[in-house]
Amino acid sequence: MKYLTKTGQTIELASHKLGRGGEGEVLPVVGRPALVAKIFHQPTAEHQAKIEFMVANPVPQSSDHFWVTWPQEIIFTVGSKPKFAGYIMRKLTHAQPLLTCYNPALRRQKLPAFDYRHLVRCGRNLAAAFSLAHAHRHLIGDPNESNACATAEARVTLIDTDSWEIVDNVRRRIYRSNVAKLEFLPPELQNRRGKIIDRQTWHDNFALAVLLFKLTGEGCHPCDGVYHGAGDVPPLEARIAAGTFPFRQKSGHWTPKGLALPFDSLHPRLQKLFVQAFETGHAQPQARPDAHAWQMAIAQAETELQGCQCNSRHWFWGNQCVWCQRKKLLGGRDPFPEWKPAKSRRSAPVARPAPTTVPASRPTAKPSPAPAKPEEQPLEWDVVVGSILFLIGAVTVGTILIAVIVRILNK
């Protein structure tokens, strides 16, 4: 399949799909392995105007990691009357959706080196990406577990940016976000589906808090729990609209599920922000913590993670290892089992916190919320002891040889 760029250059797209969504599909660009193209199923003039604006207003990126898959070039069909078809963007490789990170079964399969430090760092980098988007006056609109991806080093990239709500202040035009996943939609929007809504940052902040709760709580939704009230169990969207938060409610209608991670196992600063997001923020949406607040809180909490003496891959807050307790609760199944790479006995390290401060009040030139370089691992004792024994043996053999040579010369 061949297409034309705006400058008249012909490009070819491979036939095999890398991804498919409600509005389009993603295909590789032949001969340019670093690029892919999104082709809309039913492209409209609104799509074209939005992509043209995004191409003309790129966001800063990093050379070693890009925090968002932003449109780079618009493309058209080939023919006597070329029609808008889609756009070209950088290809995201070696990354998994956030669902894979916080789902234990998928994590063991796709990201076996991940431990709780990685999940916490993912949360910090996710908050940094949200902060960058908001600093550039963009609203994500439909944040969910599929349109944010993480690498094995816990670097985060936001994808599906053509669904964002973009504001063109020059033309005074809003390119709206018309899609939403109910479990990430804030209470005040649950009953307004299908209506024209001007998205606000505090709407994104609700979805961010849900994603962070899932990342730090093994995939549990903050509004999920065991129902003890009368009648049928309310659907999740009704619970969100009602402000249900089983981890704190005293009404007796809800309690956390038996396998839910204890709320008090989280760092106190994170507990405080979750309460602010789901309790205070239910009645006062603008009071929800913004992305920058989450970024700073997680950075502090990250420094206070403790290692477990029983399992080097268990990291926790508090006085007791919640993962050892969870292993017993799961009948011996460890959420973070001991893991050794095929060619090394060392596990993948997580970088120390990096200063990625982004002011929410103005755009930033910071390129990426990627973590710092990985910290060096200590030498393993068996390697150290082996090296010492080798040196002692070498010195001993050398001494004997010198004595033999001296005796021969004396004769």
Helices and strands as residue ranges (DSSP letters): E 2-5, E 10-12, E 19-20, E 24-28, E 35-40, H 45-56, E 73-77, E 84-90, E 95-97, H 98-102, H 104-110, H 116-135, E 148-151, E 156-158, G 161-163, E 166-168, E 173-175, G 182-184, G 187-189, H 201-216, E 226-227, H 236-242, E 254-255, G 263-265, H 268-275, I 276-280, H 281-283, G 285-287, H 291-302, E 306-307, E 315-316, H 322-329, H 381-410
